[in-house]
């Protein structure tokens, strides 16, 4: 044995059965916190998926920026992607039709269908001047296929295009009787010029998620002079990524934090009670350590490290059980609670939940071990700690054995034996027992 700390794994192995209740308390605390924060994280992921599907995966929208501003912003290292976007006949007040059906014509870059919105369901982006992408609804409404030629009737005349794909219902239109058409940006500008329409394009900008988006937005406002009228924020998405005071996210984490405190308090009380009872049972052991020269600080160190030693087994078990429990709850919500939870992840692993579980496990044990450690360090070596031994007594199988001295008791006078723990003359009617 190189150090007194080597007693910790030996003691844990010998008293494995007695420590089961403490281990169970740690496991319960860890799995509860892991499940609480993991479910909160899954709920936020579900809400983020819904917001991206409905509103798009963009962070800011610039109204009528110049081409120079668009190029400079797109070249920034913190910008993931950007796309221009504009449309004709949004109010359906002009005569734009495809095969007799009213239509809305929009134009944009490739990113608007693949990275800003995920709406390219079939085919590809219309890269050529004479290619067009139609909404998913027009495929059934007009019985069209990819590669077919169509004619777009406008107030300025008829224009022929070839269908390159389908998609873009959210980006173009959601009206059941309206056909949506999408052109690449150059082709759309040519059509608008032929129609004599004045464009008022917007630019969607999506940032990388590992940057401070709020700081970047403030920098863009200062550099290019954008105001609240020319720069709009996707507040729902920013709130879900932690860069806005969205009430849903703040409320979710507030509830999780309150439950975290409650579980931490309950775990501290449970584990502290178990440790106190174990400390009371091992008073002689701690007294013996004091007798052989251990200081109060060393005894407290032993008690705290023994408690942390249990975390080596209890915390991983609690985290694993918490993750599996989260999967089961997500499956129950997704398949048993209706359409509201259809987008919740089934087998997601939350780093927030795992870290929170580990933190509450270690923190609970440390807080719980303070009182038992002080109690163990306060054991008096003279009063309770020394295990002294009487003279050998006969044993029917092993010859002689020694018995610990625990105090005084009255016996018959002829049984009196002196012992090392009772120096000097001993009354004949008492002995060490």
N, C-alpha and C positions, 0 to 999 in steps of 0.2 A: 504494500500500500504506500504510494508515494505522497498522498495528501489526505487530509481528513475528508475532503470532498469525494474521495473514492467510496465512502460509506453510502453515498446517495443511491447509486444503482443497486448496491447490495440490499439496502433497506427496502427499496421499491420492489425488489424481487421477493424478499422474504415476506413482506406485508402486502402482497399483491391482492389477496382476498379482501383485506380490510380497506383497501383503497378503491374498491369498485364503485362505491357510492360517489366519491369525489370525482372519479373519472366520468361517471355518468352525468354528473352535474355540468362538467366542462363540455362534454359532447352535446348536451341539450342546448346550452347557451350558444355554442358555435353554430350548430345547425339552424337554430331559430334566426340568428342575425344573418347568416348566409342566405337563408330563404327570403327574409324580409327585403334585403337590398337587391337580391337577384330578381325577385318579382317586380320591384320598383324599376329596375333596369329594363326588364322585359317589357313592362308597360310603356316605358319611354321609347323603346325601340319600335314597338307596335304603333305608337302615336306618330313617330317620325316617318315610318313607312306610309301611313295614311296621309300625312301632310305632303310628302313628296309626290304621292300618286295624285292628289287633288290639286296641289298648288305648284308643284315643280321643285326640282332640286337646285334652286338658285338662292343666293343670299341677298343680292341687291339688283335693282333694275334702274338703269339710267335712261332718262327721257330726252330724246333728241340730242344725243351726243354727236360731236363731230367725228369724222373718219380718223383724224389724227388722235383724238382722245381714245377712240376704240382700239386703235393699233397699239398705243402706248400702254393702255391698261391690260390688253391681252398678252403683252410681253413681260409683264411683272412676274416675278418668281413665286409670288403667293397666290396667283390666279391659276386655278385648275383649268377652267374653260370659260368661254364667253360666246354669245351668239346674238346677232341682230334679228329683229323681228318686227314685222308690220303687216297690215292687211288691207284689203279692199272690200267694200260692201258689207262691213260689219253690221250696219243697221238694216240691211236688206232693202234699201230704198232705191237701188238702181237695178238695171236689167242685166244681171249676170246669171247665166244658166248653163247647165250641162245636161244634154238630152232632155230638155224641158223642165228640169228641176232647178230651183233657185240655188245659188252657190255662194260661198264665201271663199275668196282667194287670199292666201297669205304667203309670205316669203320669209326665209330665214336661212341660217347656216346649218350645217350637218349636226352640230352639237345640240340644237334645239329638240331634235327627235331622239337622240341617243344618250345624252349626258344631262341636259337640263330637264327634259321629259323623257320618259321611257315609253314611247308610243309607236315605234316602228315595229309593227307586228308581222309584216310580210313584205318581201322585196327589199329594195334598197333606196337610199337617198337619191333624189333626182339631180344628178350631176350635170346633165346636158341641158342646153337651152330649150329643147323641144320635149323634155320629159316632165312628168307631173306625178305627184303622189296624192292619192285620194283618201278620204276618211274611210274607216272600216265600215261605216253604215252604208256608204255608197256602193260597196261591193254587193250587198244584198238588194239594195234599193234599185240599182240599175243593172244588176247581173253582169258585172264587168270582171275582167281578168287581167293579170299582169301581161303587158305586151300589146294590149289592144290600143287602137287609136281612137281618140275622142276629140270632139270639137267644143271649145269653150266660147259661148256667145257673150260678147260684152257690148257696151254702148258704142265702142269704137270699131267693132267688127268681130269677125270670127278668127280664132286662133286654134291651130291643131297641135295636139300633144300626144305623147305615148305614155301609157301608164307604167311607172317604174316600181310601184309598191302601194301598200295600204297601211293606214295607221293614222295617228294624230287626232283622234277624236277630242281629247281634252285640249290640245293645242289649237284646234281649228274651230269646232262647233259641237255642241251637244244637242242641237235641235234634231228631232227624229226626221223631219221632212226637208232638211237642208243638207246639201252636199258640200263637203269641205274639200278644198284643193290646196296643195302645197307646192310651191316652186322654190328652186334655189334662189339665192339673193340676187344674182346678176339677172336671171330671167325675170324675176319679179320686178326689178327696177325698170327693165325694158318695157314690160307690160304697163307699169304705172306711167311711164313717160309717154307711151302711145295713147294712153287714156287721158293724159293731161291732168292726172291726179297729183296732188301735193302730198308727199309722204311725211309722216311724223314717227320715224322708227324709234324703237327702244332697244336697249342692249341688256341682256341678262348676263350676270357675272356670278360665277361659282368659285369660291375660294377652297383652298385645301383646309381640311379639318384640324390639322395640328398647328394652326397659327392662331394668333389673337385677332379674331375677325373685327371686333369692335375697334381696335387700334388701327387696323388697316382702313376701315371705313372713315374714321376721323382723318387719316392722312389723305385719302382721296378727296374728301371735302375741302381740306386746306389747299391741296395742290391744284385742283382743277376748279375750285369755286362752286362745287355742287351745293345746292340748297335742298331743303325738304321737298320742294316742288319738283326738282329734277333728279333726286335720288330717293328711291323707295326701298324699304327693307322688307324682306320676307320674315316678319316678326315671329310667325309660328315656328318656322324652321330654326331661326336663330335662338329662340327660347329653348327648343329641344336640344340644341347643341351647347347650351350653357352660356350664351351671349345675350340673353335678354331676360327680363323679369316676368316671364310667362307664368301665369298663375297655376297652370296645370303642373308644370315641372316643379315649381317651388313648393306647391302643396304636396306633391308626391314625396319629395325628399324630406319635407318637414314631418310628415307622418312616419317615414322610415326612421328619422332621427329620434323622434319621441319613443318609438318602439325599441330602438337601440338602447336608449337610456333605461327603459323599463326592464329589458332583458338583462342588461348589465347589472342593475341593482338586484334583481332577483338572483342572478348567478352569484353575485358577491355574498349575499346572505346565506345561500345554500352551501356554497363551498366553505365559507368561513365557519359555519356551524360544524361541518364535517371535519375541518382541520382542527378546530378547537377540541373536539372529542378525541381525535387521534393524538393531539399534543398532551392531553390529560392522561391518556393511557401510557404515554412514553416519558413520563416525568423522570423515572429512574434512569432512562437512557441519556436524557439531556443532562441530568445531574452527574452521571458518570463522565460525560464529555467535559463538564466543568472541573471535575476532580483531576482529570489528566492534563489540564492546562488550557482547555478551550476558553476563549474569551466570550463575552456576551455577543459581540459583533459576529464572531464565527458561528455561534449557535443560531443566531438569526439568519445568517447566510445559508446555513444548512437547511433550515425550514423553508426558506424562499426558493432555494434551488431544487429541493425535493418537489415542491409544488410545480415549478416550471418543468421538471423532469416528466411529469405526467402529461404536459402539453404535447410532448413529442409524439405521443400516441393518440391522445384525445382530439387534438386540433385537426389532424388530417382526416380522422374518422368523421368528425362533425362536418367538415367542409364537403367531403364526398357525399355523405348522407343528405346534406343541404342541397347540393346540386341535383341529386337524383329526385329529391322532393320537389324542387323547382320544376323539373321536367314533367313530373306527374301533374302538378297544379296547372302548368301551361297546357298540357294535353286535355285536362278536364275542362278548362275554360274554352279551348278552341273547338272541341267537339261536343261540348255539353251546354255551353252558354249562349249559343246563337251566333248571328253574323257579326256581332259587335267585336268579338275577339278572334275573328278568322285570320288576322294578320299577326297574331302574337307568335314569336318564335317558339318552336317545339324543343329543340335541343341546343339552345343558346347557353353559353358559359359566360357569366358576368365576372369580370375582374374586380368590379366594385364590391360584389357580394363576397368573393373569396377573401379579398383584403380585409373587409369589415369583419368577417368571421374570425380570421386570424387575430386581428387586433382585439376583438372582444374576448377571445379565449385567453390571450396572454394578459390583457389588462385585468380581467376578472380574477385570474389566479394571483396576480401581483397584489391587487387590492385586498383579496381575501386572506393572503398570508401575512399581512402586517400584524394583526392582533395575535394570531397564534405564535408568530416569531417572537414578539415581545414577551408573551407568556412563557415560551420555552427558555428565552434568555434570562428570565427572572427566577429560574429554579435555583435554589441555594444548594451548593455542593455539600455543605455540612449537614443540612437538615434532611434532604431527600435524595441526593444524588449518589452517595457512596454505596456501592454494593459490597459489603463485607461478608466474610464467610466464617461459619462456625467450625469447630473441630469436626473431623470426619465422624459420620454416624454409620452404623452397619447397614448394608444393603444386601438383600437376600440373593442377588444374582451377580452384581458387579463388585462385591466386597465392600468398599467404602465410598461415600459420596459426600459432598458439601452442600449445605443449605444456606440460602441468603438470609442475612440479618434484616429483619423488617421492623423491629421494635421490642417492646417488653410485653411479656404476658406471665400470668401467675401459673405455676406448675407445682407439682409435688416436690418437697425439699430434696428427696433422694435423686431427682433427675437433673439437678443443677450441674451444668457444664460452663466453665468460663470460655470466652471467645475473644477474638481480637477486636471486635467492635464494642466490647464491654470491658474496657481496661479497668484494672483495680479490683477491689473486692466487690463481689456481686451478692446481694441478699440471697439467702438460700431458698427463698420462696419465689424468686423471679429468674427468668432466663431470657436470652435473646431468641426471638422467633422469626 
